[in-house]
Amino acid sequence: MSTMPSDRSPDSTLAFLREGYRFVGARCDRFGTDVFQTRLLLEPTICLRGREAAELFYDEERFVRRGAMPMRGQRTLTGVGGVQGLDGEAHRARKAMFMSIMTPAAIRRLGQLFDDEWRARIPAWAQDGPVVLYDEVGRILTRAVWAWAGVPLVEADVARRTAEMHAMIEAPAVLGPKHWRGLLGRRRAERWAGEQVDRVRAGALPAPEGSALRVVAEHRDERGTPLPRRIAAVELLNVLRPTVAVDRYVVFAALALHDHPHWRDRLAGDDAATEQFVQEVRRYYPFFPLAAARVRRSFEWRGYAFPQGRRVLLDLYGTNHHPRIWPEPERFRPERFAGWRDDPFGLVPQGGGDHLTGHRCAGEWITIELMKRAVAQLTGTMSYRVPPQDLALDLARMPTLPPSGLLVDGVRPAA
């Protein structure tokens, strides 16, 4: 058995927070391998990247998710007890609940709600001068997904609910006030979501058939038991929060259009080209950095020992930029997706493996649909300018965004 390359620092947590998305890849490059061990939050941790590593990582015979994500992430981003931390039959039953919501017709309906909300905002953008695209798209997505999920929302609460979703998304990998805001946002959002579930169960809130709110409120686990109120609140938020998080991908799509303006004409009315563009945005730009698991039973891989219970991290960003999978990975080249067939272990911006039974994000199809519609809005429904601003992405910040949130001005409806 070989000795696994090791980061010799007593603990690499601060280095991880300082280096962000590049932490795993930099060490893999240094060691000349796609696997190494380190210590994070004082715990021995194995880090992986690449297609073969992703295929290993999503092998449910070798890995479990229970207890893998640090509690600071569960208490802010995913919620304690959510589907991301389940295994086996419990996971399959909970995942089936989510997948029942993701029908093609339902996804198209969410896309239409998103389109309608976007078009309704164009006149205000034209009058208000420079607007922050990230803020605006976040609120558009909040309005759209709340309506789609069957959750009541008054306009006065849109900014607050969007801010709670953003606080949860930004909290896991930061210290201090931003992390505390995520904890507070999580507590408030779970309390509110639990109230909606209670109202549906009591017959006081008529949620539409097939809506996320009704499906979650009525779901029974693998033992035939209704979800506890708090867990139901967590899972309702696991529909709403990731959909609002698509605002980051929309900003990245707008940034790509700004940096590569020749793609504007190529995308006009061309669904295939738009799909290629969207997939390259998802590959190229940094979204969620890592996925976590624990070793189910001790095994060897490539001559290295994986001890039972050891935490393992898969580098999603590094896999999407791996030169053996993606030639010239630091070039933005949507045409690489011409004729591309889904590779569940090569393109992993929202996890890998099987959608229906594995831990790949249930909302990935929603993400692609909303991004395609956003690109159509940005290239066909409106014209706008991007004034001078700082658009650099800081890869030490997780999740990252342009510092400005991407300001646009001179908005006009398309002729």
N, C-alpha and C positions, 0 to 999 in steps of 0.2 A: 504494500500500500504506500502511496506517495504522500509526502507532506504537503498539505494545501498551502499555497502562498498566503502570507499573513501581513496585514498592516500592523506594524509593531507598536503603534501608539497604545498606551494603557487604555484609552477610551477615545473614540473618534467622533463623538457626538458633536463637539464644537466644530470640528473640521467639516462634518456633514452639513451643519447649518451654514457654515461659511462658504462652502463650495456648491451646495445645492444640487442641481441636476447633473453636474459633472463629477460628483463625488465618486460614484462607482466606476464610471468609464475611465477616469483618470488613473485609478489604481489598476484596473484591468490592463490598460495600455502599458503602465509601468511594469507589471508583472508578466506581460505577454501571455495572458490567459483570460478566460471569461468567467473565472471563479476565484474568489479569495475569501479569507475570513478576517474579521475585525471585531471590535466591541462597540456597540452603540447602546446608549443609556445603561452602560455598565454590563451589558449582556452579550455573550459570545454570539456572533451573527455571521452567517455565510451570505455573500453577495454574488449574484449571477447576472449575466446579460447574454443576449443572442438567441437565435432561433432554437437551437438544441436545448439551451437552458430553459426557455419558455415551455417547450414541450415536456421537459422534466417537471418543471414547477407546477404545471396543471395536471399532473398525474395524481388522481385522488387516492390511488393505492399507496402513494409515498408521502403525501402531504395532507395536512388538515389546516383549517383556517382558525379554529377555535383558539383564542388567546394569542394570536399572532400579531395583530395590530396593537401597538402601544395604547394604553388607556387614554392618553391625551388625545389620540386620534378618534377613539370611540366616543369620548365625551364631548367632542366637538363635531367632527365630520360625519361619521356614519351612524352614531347612536349606539348605545350599549344594547346588545341583544338583536341587532339587525341581521339581515340575510347574509351580509358579508362575512360574519363570524360563525356561520353554521356549516355543518358537514353532514354527509350521508343522507338518510331519508328525510331528516329535518330540513336540510338545505333544499333537497329536490322538491319537497312540498311547498316551501316558501317561494322558491324560484318559479314554480309553476304559477303561483298567484301573480307574480309580476308579469310573466310572459303572457298570461291570459289577457292582460291589458294592451299588449303590444301588437294588436292586429293591424294589418295594412290599412283598413278603413279608419281605425282609430288614429293611427299615425298621420294619415292624410288630414283628418279633422283637426288635429293639433296644428299641423302645418298651415291650414287655412285660417285658424284663429290667430296664429302668429302673423300671417300676411295681413289680415284685417287690422290688427293692432298696429303694425308697422305703418301701413298706409294712413291710418288715422292720425299718426304723429307727424307726418311730413309737413302739413301746413304750419304746425307750431314750430317745427325746426326752421322753417323758412323765415318765420318772424322773429325767433329768439336769438338769432346770431349764432356764434359758436356753441356747439353742444358737445358733450362728452359721450361718445358712442357707447362706451362700456356701461355708463349709468343708464342711458336711454334703453339700450337693448335688454339690460337686466330687468327693468320695469315692464317692458313689452312682454318678455318671457314670463314674468310673474303673472301678469294679467291673463295671458294665454293659457298657461298650464293650470292655473287655479280654475278657470272656466272649464277646461277640458277634464280636469279631475273631479268636477262636480262640487268643488269647495267654494262656499260663498266668500266674496271679497268686495268690500266697498273701496271706492277710489282713494278715500282718505287713508286707507291702510296699505296701499301698494308700496310706498317708499319704505315703510317699516318692515313689511314682510321681505322685501328684496334685501334690505340691509341685514336682516337676520340670516338669510341664506348666504349672503356674501361673508358674513362674520364666521359662520361655521366652516365655509370652504377655505378661508384664509388662515384659520387658527392652528392646525396641527403642527406645522413646522416653524412656528415663531414663538418667541418668549415675550412675557410682559403684557402690556395693555391689549395688543391684538389677540393674544391667546385668551385673555380674560373676557374680551368681547365675544369671542366664539363660544365660550362656556355659557355666558349669559344669554346669547342668542339661541343656543341649543335648549336651555331650560325654558325660555319663553315660548319657543316654537313648539316644543313637545307638549307643553301645557295647553297651548291653543289647539294643536292637532288632536290631542286627546279629547278636548271638548267637542270637536266636530264628530269624532267617532262615537262618543256618547250620545250625541243628538240623533245620529242615524240609527243607532241601536234602539233608542227609545221611541223612534218613529216621529221625532220632532223635526227632522231635516230630511226631505225626500231627495236622496242622491240618485241620479239617473242610473238605470240598469247598465252594467258594464263599466261605469266610471271608477276611477281609482279609489275614491272615497268609499263607495259602496262595496267594491271588491275587498278592500282591506277590512272594512267593518264587519263583513259577513264571513271572512275567511276562517276556516278551521284547519288546525295543524294536522300533522301526520297521525295524531291520536284522536282526531275528531273534536278537538277542543278549540273554542274561539280564542283568538289572540288576546292576551291581557291588554288592558287599555294602553299602558305605556308602550308595549311592543307595537301595537297597532299604530300609535302615534309616530314611533320611529320609522315604521315602514311607509306610512303615508308621506313622511318627509323624505324618504328615500326615492319617492317618485318626484316630488316637487323640487327638492334641492338640486339634484343632478341636472334637471331640465333648465333651471335658472343658470347653472354653471356653463351652459352652452354659450352664454354671452361672451365668454373668453374666446371660444373658437370663432365666433362672429367677428370679434375684434381682430383676431389673427387673420381671418379671411380678408378683412378690409385692409389690413397692413400688407398682406401679400399683393392685393390689387394695387396698392400704392407703390410698392417696391418693384412690381412687375406689370406695368400698365399695359403692355402688349397683350396680356391675357384678357383684357376687357372685351375687345372685339371678338376674340376667339370663343368667349363664353356665351355671347348673345344668342339665345334660343337654341343652344346646343346642349342637350341634357348629358350626353356622354362626356363632353369636355368639362362640363360643370362637375360631374361626378369625379373625374380625374383630379380636378383642381381641389375639390373638397378633401379627397383622400390624401393628397399631398400636404394640404394644410394640417391635417390630423397627424401625419407622419412627421412633418418638419418642425412644427412649433411645439413647445413644451407644455404639456397639460399635467396630469398627475404623474409624479416622478417614479413611484415604486409600488409594488404589490408585496404583501407579506404572507408567509405561511410558516408552519412548523412541521418538522419531520415526524411522520406517523410512526414509523419503525426504522431502526438503523439500517442503512444500506450504503453501498459504494457506487460512485459514478465517476468515470474517467480516472479510476484509481484513488479517488479521494473519499474519505469517510464523512458520512452525514449522520451524526449521532441522533438518536431518538430525542424529540423535544427541542432540537436546535432551531432557532429562528432563522429563516431564509428570506432574503429580499431579492425580488426580480427587478432589474433596472428597466423600466418601460421606455424611458427616454433613450437610454443607451441602446436598447434593442432596435428601436425605430431609427437609430442613426448608425447601426452596425454596418461597416463597409462590406462584410461578406454577404449581407442580405440586400443592402441598398448601395449600389455603386454611386460614388460621389455623394455621400449622404448629406454633406453640408451645402449642396446646391438645391435650390427649389426648382424641381422639374416635374410638373404634373403629368407630362407625357409618359413618365415611367409606369403609370397606371393604365395605359392603353392596353386593352386585352387582359388586364390583370384579373386573376381569380383569387377569391378570398383565401388568405393564408392565416389560419387562426393563431399561428405562433410567430409569424414574421412581422405583422402589423399589429401592434398591441397598445395603442394609445389609451384604450379603455379596458385593458386586460385581454387575455387570450383564452384559447380553448373553445368549448362549446357553449353557445348561447342558452340552449334549452335546459341543460342539466349542470353545466359547470359554473365557474365564477366569472365568466365574461360579463361585462356590464349589460343588463337587460335593456338599457336605454340607448344602446349604440345606434340602432336604426332610427330612433328619434333624433339623435344628434346629427346624423347624416341628412335626414329630411330637413331639419331646421336650418342647417348650414347651406344646403342647396337653395332653399327659399331666400335666405339672407343674401346670398350671392346674386340671385336674380333681382332682389330689391336694389342692391348696391350698383348693379350694372344696367338695369333696365327701367326701374320705377322712378328713380330720382337721379339728379345730378348734384354734385357737391364738390367742394375743394377741401384739401388737407393743408391747413396753414402750417408754417414752420413750428416745430415742437420737438421735444425729446421722445423719439420712438424706439430707443434702444431697449432690448430685453435683457434684464439682469437675471442671469441663470442661477445666481445665488438665492434669489427670491423664489419661494415655492408656496403657492403657484405664482407664476410671473405674469406681468402685463406691461405694456408701455407705460412709463410714469404718468403720461398725460391722460391715459384711458382712451386715447385717440380722439382728438378734437377734429370736428368737421364744421365747415361753415359754407355759406353760399348755397344752402340746400334749395333745390327747386324741383317740383314735380316734373317728370319726364314729359317732353312734348308729345 
